[in-house]
Amino acid sequence: LFPQIPSIILGAKRNPLRVCLIFRSITSFSDNNFDLPDRTFHSLTTTWNLASRDSPTDVKELIPEFFCLPEIFENFERFDFGVRQNGERVEDVQLPPWCLRDSRLFVLIHRQALEAELTRNHLHNWIDLIFGYKQSGESAVEAINVFHPA
């Protein structure tokens, strides 16, 4: 990904979480809009493709709400997030077919995955990457957990 720096694997630090509750109050400072519709969180498939394949600097993690709050995927207030460049209006987050595009089923499946034996057996590896000894140094390089310095 970064040929000039061979040990760099990831283009950015993880989870640039935005606090969406403040967006509503600051829209008056941004042409009364939230953001460009194409940059909003509108599709799980698009977000997954960007984070896993298409953009080395678009690093994300699942926030806790993915495991307990199906309402985060539904635009109950009917805020106008605009129209994307392809003509598609941004409304509820588009969920993948494997959950039948149902937000409650999506959260249920995520809970089941979080509580699965495979997750229990490997969760310590993630903790080592994020909070432990694989954050820096040779252990980080070996674990492919090195960020671009910019």
C-alpha positions, 0 to 999 in steps of 0.5 A: 500500500505504501511502497516507499515505507515497506513496514507501513500497512494501514493508512490511518488510525482506527475509528475516526468516530464522529458524534452525530448528535452535534451535527444537527446543531451545526448545520446552520454553519454548513449551508444547512446540510449535514455533509455531502450525501455521498460522504454520509454513512448510507450503506453497510456494503459501501462502508465495508468495501471502502474500509476493507478494499477500496481505501487504505486510509478509511479504517473503521471499527464497529461502534458498540451501537452495532451490537445493541441499537438497531435504531441507529440505522433508521432515519426516524426523524426523516432528516434530509441527508440529500441526494447522492451523485447517482440520484439516490436519496439518502434515508435509512442506512442500506443494510446487507441482504444477509440480514434481510435488510432488517436492522433488528436482525442485523443487530441480533446477528452481530450479537451472536457473532460477538458471543460466538466461540470463535470470537471468545477464542480470539478476542485477546488478539484484538485487545493486543492490537488495540490496547496491548503490546502489538501497538508499536515496535517490532510486534506491531510490524509482525502483526501488520499493525503499523500506521502511516506517520502522516 
